[in-house]
Amino acid sequence: MKFKNPALANALMQKCPRCGKGELFKRGFTLDVCDVCDSCGLALGRNDSADGPAVFLIFFLGFLLVPMALMVEAAFSPPPWVHALIWIPLAFGITLGLMRPIKAAVITLQFKHRASDWDS
């Protein structure tokens, strides 16, 4: 798939924001950013996205799941344990699925808009 915006493509593919070839994250199920891009040598580890990705995800989940839970409650009035059975795994799954792409997007935006903060 070809993207018109290379920064978006790099973020979605979780690749280096400068070259688009090197891996952004260390191997395994982790959010640790590689110290240096293995392709272009960009110092990835020195630039941190801090809590930005988590904040974006919290807002997204709140915007998505709270209205859905209220609609289910209004339509079916299930007991509380059913809500817990539905919404906790769904929130956990969405969080695990989106945290790395959102963190990659924040890092890519930092590189694009504050390039002077990055080492060459």
DOPASE-420146 format. One record per residue (C-alpha): residue in three letters; x, y, z. Coordinates in steps of 0.02 Angstrom, whole numbers, plus 50000, padded with zeros to 5 digits. Layout:
<recs>
<rec residu="Ala" X="X" Y="Y" Z="Z"/>
...
</recs>
This chain:
<recs>
<rec residu="Met" X="50000" Y="50000" Z="50000"/>
<rec residu="Lys" X="50067" Y="50169" Z="49950"/>
<rec residu="Phe" X="50038" Y="50320" Z="50063"/>
<rec residu="Lys" X="50041" Y="50500" Z="50004"/>
<rec residu="Asn" X="50110" Y="50553" Z="50174"/>
<rec residu="Pro" X="50274" Y="50465" Z="50214"/>
<rec residu="Ala" X="50267" Y="50521" Z="50396"/>
<rec residu="Leu" X="50099" Y="50434" Z="50417"/>
<rec residu="Ala" X="50166" Y="50278" Z="50332"/>
<rec residu="Asn" X="50318" Y="50274" Z="50446"/>
<rec residu="Ala" X="50208" Y="50293" Z="50599"/>
<rec residu="Leu" X="50087" Y="50156" Z="50548"/>
<rec residu="Met" X="50228" Y="50038" Z="50501"/>
<rec residu="Gln" X="50322" Y="50086" Z="50661"/>
<rec residu="Lys" X="50480" Y="50129" Z="50565"/>
<rec residu="Cys" X="50614" Y="50261" Z="50590"/>
<rec residu="Pro" X="50541" Y="50436" Z="50562"/>
<rec residu="Arg" X="50692" Y="50491" Z="50458"/>
<rec residu="Cys" X="50729" Y="50346" Z="50340"/>
<rec residu="Gly" X="50571" Y="50240" Z="50355"/>
<rec residu="Lys" X="50675" Y="50080" Z="50352"/>
<rec residu="Gly" X="50741" Y="50045" Z="50527"/>
<rec residu="Glu" X="50633" Y="49976" Z="50666"/>
<rec residu="Leu" X="50567" Y="50103" Z="50791"/>
<rec residu="Phe" X="50535" Y="49984" Z="50935"/>
<rec residu="Lys" X="50642" Y="49848" Z="51012"/>
<rec residu="Arg" X="50591" Y="49670" Z="50973"/>
<rec residu="Gly" X="50458" Y="49586" Z="51077"/>
<rec residu="Phe" X="50301" Y="49647" Z="51159"/>
<rec residu="Thr" X="50372" Y="49810" Z="51224"/>
<rec residu="Leu" X="50354" Y="49998" Z="51205"/>
<rec residu="Asp" X="50542" Y="50026" Z="51219"/>
<rec residu="Val" X="50610" Y="50130" Z="51076"/>
<rec residu="Cys" X="50772" Y="50071" Z="50995"/>
<rec residu="Asp" X="50924" Y="50171" Z="51048"/>
<rec residu="Val" X="50983" Y="50203" Z="50870"/>
<rec residu="Cys" X="50905" Y="50169" Z="50700"/>
<rec residu="Asp" X="50997" Y="50020" Z="50625"/>
<rec residu="Ser" X="50976" Y="50093" Z="50451"/>
<rec residu="Cys" X="51017" Y="50280" Z="50462"/>
<rec residu="Gly" X="51092" Y="50300" Z="50636"/>
<rec residu="Leu" X="50962" Y="50422" Z="50703"/>
<rec residu="Ala" X="50968" Y="50427" Z="50894"/>
<rec residu="Leu" X="50792" Y="50368" Z="50930"/>
<rec residu="Gly" X="50816" Y="50332" Z="51114"/>
<rec residu="Arg" X="50857" Y="50511" Z="51161"/>
<rec residu="Asn" X="50685" Y="50574" Z="51113"/>
<rec residu="Asp" X="50539" Y="50521" Z="51220"/>
<rec residu="Ser" X="50354" Y="50535" Z="51183"/>
<rec residu="Ala" X="50319" Y="50543" Z="51372"/>
<rec residu="Asp" X="50135" Y="50521" Z="51416"/>
<rec residu="Gly" X="50066" Y="50589" Z="51252"/>
<rec residu="Pro" X="50015" Y="50422" Z="51176"/>
<rec residu="Ala" X="49929" Y="50365" Z="51337"/>
<rec residu="Val" X="49831" Y="50529" Z="51348"/>
<rec residu="Phe" X="49773" Y="50515" Z="51167"/>
<rec residu="Leu" X="49720" Y="50336" Z="51198"/>
<rec residu="Ile" X="49626" Y="50379" Z="51357"/>
<rec residu="Phe" X="49528" Y="50514" Z="51266"/>
<rec residu="Phe" X="49494" Y="50397" Z="51120"/>
<rec residu="Leu" X="49434" Y="50255" Z="51232"/>
<rec residu="Gly" X="49326" Y="50373" Z="51334"/>
<rec residu="Phe" X="49249" Y="50445" Z="51176"/>
<rec residu="Leu" X="49219" Y="50271" Z="51104"/>
<rec residu="Leu" X="49176" Y="50155" Z="51249"/>
<rec residu="Val" X="49074" Y="50264" Z="51367"/>
<rec residu="Pro" X="48935" Y="50302" Z="51240"/>
<rec residu="Met" X="48935" Y="50120" Z="51186"/>
<rec residu="Ala" X="48917" Y="50061" Z="51367"/>
<rec residu="Leu" X="48775" Y="50186" Z="51395"/>
<rec residu="Met" X="48686" Y="50126" Z="51238"/>
<rec residu="Val" X="48701" Y="49944" Z="51292"/>
<rec residu="Glu" X="48636" Y="49990" Z="51465"/>
<rec residu="Ala" X="48488" Y="50086" Z="51392"/>
<rec residu="Ala" X="48443" Y="49951" Z="51267"/>
<rec residu="Phe" X="48469" Y="49791" Z="51369"/>
<rec residu="Ser" X="48494" Y="49839" Z="51553"/>
<rec residu="Pro" X="48618" Y="49698" Z="51584"/>
<rec residu="Pro" X="48685" Y="49663" Z="51759"/>
<rec residu="Pro" X="48851" Y="49746" Z="51807"/>
<rec residu="Trp" X="48951" Y="49586" Z="51784"/>
<rec residu="Val" X="48900" Y="49582" Z="51600"/>
<rec residu="His" X="48965" Y="49759" Z="51578"/>
<rec residu="Ala" X="49128" Y="49707" Z="51659"/>
<rec residu="Leu" X="49137" Y="49553" Z="51547"/>
<rec residu="Ile" X="49114" Y="49660" Z="51390"/>
<rec residu="Trp" X="49202" Y="49825" Z="51422"/>
<rec residu="Ile" X="49357" Y="49776" Z="51520"/>
<rec residu="Pro" X="49425" Y="49653" Z="51388"/>
<rec residu="Leu" X="49375" Y="49772" Z="51248"/>
<rec residu="Ala" X="49465" Y="49920" Z="51328"/>
<rec residu="Phe" X="49617" Y="49812" Z="51365"/>
<rec residu="Gly" X="49623" Y="49744" Z="51187"/>
<rec residu="Ile" X="49606" Y="49915" Z="51106"/>
<rec residu="Thr" X="49740" Y="49984" Z="51221"/>
<rec residu="Leu" X="49862" Y="49844" Z="51179"/>
<rec residu="Gly" X="49824" Y="49856" Z="50994"/>
<rec residu="Leu" X="49842" Y="50044" Z="50977"/>
<rec residu="Met" X="49978" Y="50095" Z="51100"/>
<rec residu="Arg" X="50126" Y="50058" Z="50986"/>
<rec residu="Pro" X="50052" Y="50141" Z="50829"/>
<rec residu="Ile" X="50000" Y="50295" Z="50929"/>
<rec residu="Lys" X="50172" Y="50308" Z="51011"/>
<rec residu="Ala" X="50252" Y="50290" Z="50839"/>
<rec residu="Ala" X="50141" Y="50429" Z="50772"/>
<rec residu="Val" X="50188" Y="50546" Z="50916"/>
<rec residu="Ile" X="50373" Y="50511" Z="50889"/>
<rec residu="Thr" X="50354" Y="50540" Z="50702"/>
<rec residu="Leu" X="50264" Y="50705" Z="50732"/>
<rec residu="Gln" X="50400" Y="50759" Z="50852"/>
<rec residu="Phe" X="50531" Y="50721" Z="50721"/>
<rec residu="Lys" X="50434" Y="50812" Z="50586"/>
<rec residu="His" X="50395" Y="50969" Z="50685"/>
<rec residu="Arg" X="50545" Y="50980" Z="50802"/>
<rec residu="Ala" X="50686" Y="50909" Z="50697"/>
<rec residu="Ser" X="50814" Y="51019" Z="50786"/>
<rec residu="Asp" X="50789" Y="50914" Z="50945"/>
<rec residu="Trp" X="50855" Y="50757" Z="50859"/>
<rec residu="Asp" X="51036" Y="50708" Z="50834"/>
<rec residu="Ser" X="51096" Y="50684" Z="50656"/>
</recs>
